[in-house]
Amino acid sequence: MPTGWQKVRLGDAITYSTNKGRASKNNYISTDSMLPNLGGVEFFKSKSPKGNSTLFEKNHILFSNIRTYFRKIWKADRNGYCSNDVLVFIPNDKINTDFLFYILTTPFFTEYSCQTSKGAKMPRGDKDALKLFDLLLPPLPEQKAIAGVLGSLDDKIQHNKEQNKILEGTARTLFQDWFVNFGPVKEKINAKKENRPENPYLDPEIWNLFPNTLNDDGIPEGWEEKPLDDSINFLNGLALQKFPPKNGENELPVLKISQLRSQNTNGADRASSNLPEKYIVKAGDLIFSWSGSLIVNIWHGENVALNQHLFKVTSSNFPQWFVQNWLLHHLPEFQQIASAKVTTMGHIQRKHLTEAKIFVPSSELLSQMEQNIASLHQKIHQNEEENRHLIELRDTLLPRLISGKVRVKF
């Protein structure tokens, strides 16, 4: 043990919040609100309960106590309330708040919390056992320095996520204007109707490729209306519990909704790698979860096996950004269909893909648009790739810094 460090139990450095109060939907989170693998939280996802909930304050550490291998841990950035299945860690004067956060994210603590959990189907962490977890505490200045190194990586990860939200919003706005609202075409029509010059808000080579009129069906002249699944392939995954890895055989992580959402395979089920190539998902593949939580996302991680209830979406006729944006356009409609399923897990059917329509411009115009929207999606992909490497670096440094095997200057 490094000089000046001391071995303590977690219970010597924290207490649990026991204060209660009435939550509202705006300030309440449950385990469902917390995203796996340190993904943060989503407010408004859970309905607030009628009874009292546990109070948390800004800088308290929230820990989802159900299936702790999901690593749902969040340093609160505001005051609020949480469900009883979320533990609220309050640090005392022995431990730096950020250092405590990183202690709880180590593989050592995750493994310990899983080993001491109770219950088979829905294992729940043992609050008393967690307080017995052994940890090494460096002096407070060194705790702060360690947390600073790890925090700088997390800050960059968060910056990339926020930048991607802006890029995604820009791409969606352009797509909506061009393909759904027909903005350039309607500007040409209105300019002619009002006997005024056009206001071309795109580069001339793109603007001139937009038609001047709408046809009788209300879409740009020369464009085609097609079913979503026409020229777009939706490959459903396999029931991968039927393909367990065998001794001595290479295996793959199983891609389910939680992995697709978090872009992480920690704690994922494993399957045999001896699968048809088309069922192996690689970085850059477009995935659509059509059952349960309906989401559309590009996979940016390692090679994984495609589980049932997920579509791998491909097309030899259209660029990926075009397909992805049409899926995102129809996603609210699909989610509404799925939520109406009261007797089974919410899902859509193949017929709903056929009923959903897309508008297809000329190949020349689509090619010109490629230069605008594809560049945004390429930057998003680059940010995701950088985040993947930053997360790997952080998770490699984390146990070594926390254990004192790697020291920082302070």
WOJO-V174908 format. One record per run of one state. SS is the DSSP state (h for helix, s for strand, l for the rest). FROM is the first residue (numbers start at 1). TO is the last residue. If there is no record, write none. Layout:
ss = {SS | SS}
from = {FROM | FROM}
to = {TO | TO}
This chain:
ss = {l | s | h | l | s | l | s | l | h | s | l | h | s | l | s | l | s | l | s | l | s | l | h | l | s | l | s | l | s | l | h | l | h | l | s | l | s | l | h | l | s | l | h | l | h | l | h | l | s | l | s | l | s | l | s | l | s | l | h | l | s | l | h | l | s | l | h | s | l | s | l | s | l | s | l | s | l | s | l | h | l | s | l | h | l | s | l | h | l}
from = {1 | 6 | 10 | 13 | 14 | 17 | 20 | 22 | 25 | 28 | 30 | 31 | 34 | 35 | 41 | 42 | 53 | 57 | 61 | 65 | 66 | 67 | 68 | 71 | 73 | 76 | 80 | 83 | 86 | 92 | 97 | 106 | 107 | 116 | 118 | 119 | 124 | 125 | 127 | 131 | 134 | 138 | 140 | 181 | 183 | 194 | 204 | 208 | 214 | 215 | 220 | 221 | 224 | 228 | 233 | 237 | 238 | 239 | 240 | 243 | 251 | 256 | 257 | 263 | 270 | 273 | 277 | 280 | 282 | 286 | 290 | 291 | 292 | 295 | 299 | 304 | 308 | 310 | 315 | 320 | 340 | 347 | 348 | 350 | 356 | 357 | 361 | 363 | 404}
to = {5 | 9 | 12 | 13 | 16 | 19 | 21 | 24 | 27 | 29 | 30 | 33 | 34 | 40 | 41 | 52 | 56 | 60 | 64 | 65 | 66 | 67 | 70 | 72 | 75 | 79 | 82 | 85 | 91 | 96 | 105 | 106 | 115 | 117 | 118 | 123 | 124 | 126 | 130 | 133 | 137 | 139 | 180 | 182 | 193 | 203 | 207 | 213 | 214 | 219 | 220 | 223 | 227 | 232 | 236 | 237 | 238 | 239 | 242 | 250 | 255 | 256 | 262 | 269 | 272 | 276 | 279 | 281 | 285 | 289 | 290 | 291 | 294 | 298 | 303 | 307 | 309 | 314 | 319 | 339 | 346 | 347 | 349 | 355 | 356 | 360 | 362 | 403 | 410}
